[in-house]
Amino acid sequence: MSGDRHHAEELREEAAGVLAPSGLRLAPDKTRVVHIDEGFDFLGHHIRRLRKRGTSKYYVYTKPSKKAVQTVKDKVSAKTHRSTRNQDPAELILSLNRMLRGWANYFRHGVSKAIFNAIDAFTWGRLMRWIRRKYAGKARLGMSEFRRRFCDRGWRIAYQGVAFTGTSSVSVKRYRYRGGNIATPLTPNPAAADS
């Protein structure tokens, strides 16, 4: 959209007027006017305009917000806490796969691949430490022994036929660019101007 801050302030007042008959209102502490270059969080997504690397063109990017990433990391930490070592590793891996797949499906339409990889690496590390501590006998379970017993393909963790897939099982599908096909409220309608 184009316009200045006062245009956005007027639209906010107009939106509040449209919502009022429905019994809805804008929360003043949650509603703010920001420039798209500053970015903002909405429904777990961080939306911001950035310059595309290697070009002079600017695009609007959507990715998971820092709060959303921290929330899923906290859930992984809770599932791999030392108090959960009594459960079967296959059950834990299935539970982590379901949770991470659901989370990734929600965020798959943005610029999320690097964040997905970071969450998978974090979860792999937590799961590896959980397994090594669960099966530590008189001596610590070494990494070569861990890989031989609990990894199937390379360093992918698997136990009794259940493999850790995490967010990598979800493909990132970005929305296609529609450009000028979407009319904005500030763009005058040429048909209305002629009459």
Secondary structure, 3 states (H helix, E strand, C coil): CCCCHHHHHHHHHHHHHHHHHHCCCCCCCCCCCCCCCCCEEECCEEEEEEECCCCCCEEEEEEECHHHHHHHHHHHHHHCCHHHCCCCHHHHHHHHHHHHHHHHHHHCCCCCHHHHHHHHHHHHHHHHHHHHHHCCCCCCCCHHHHHHHHECCCCCEEECCEECCHHHHCCCCCCCCCHHHCCCCCCCCHHHHHC
